[in-house]
Amino acid sequence: MNNLDTTFAALADPTRRAILARLAKGDASVMELGEPFEMSQPAISKHLKVLERAGLISRGRDAQRRPCHLEAIPLRDATDYLERYRLQWEERFVALDNVLEDLKRSKPKRKRTP
């Protein structure tokens, strides 16, 4: 569960989610990841460290460049966790729909008076 806590904490920030969305398209350098944001390079690096600690990204070595890479396993684990609850809620909504349909059928129709 601790890994999920770290994953969800990292995903709580919109900048970090945007960085992950960019990395879903392919590896990118820190400079490339920072381009769309109006923040300093150290601020982007802090976001990347949070994502790296959560296991959501890794950094490689390519000569002088250290490209960031999206790591899918923590996202899969978070999705699996949420999916269990989605299925439970879906079952409950189907049951509620059935109750509402039964109520509609059993309720006598009233005539409206002007």
Phi, psi and omega in degrees: 000328181301321178298321177295320178302314180294319179297310182294325177296319179293322181284350183291340183263130182296329178294317180293323176296321178294321177297316178296321178298320178295318181290338176296339179273347181146165180300153180208153177280168177300318179299315179297320181291329182277344185307313185285353186254145175266069178213163183289161177299318177298326179293318177298318179299323177296318177298318180295323178296320177297314180295322180292317177299326179281354180079011182279338175223160171227161179240132180259186176232127178220086186057242180276346185268142176239082183293146176267146184228135178288133176253121190276336188301313178297326177293321177296318179297318178294319179296317178300317179299311181293326181298322178301317180287324178299318179296319178298314180294323178298317178298320180292322178293322177296316179297318178296318176302319180296317178298315180297320177296318177299319179295320179298317182289327184272346182280126179292144179282136178255146175276140178270137176253137183290000000 
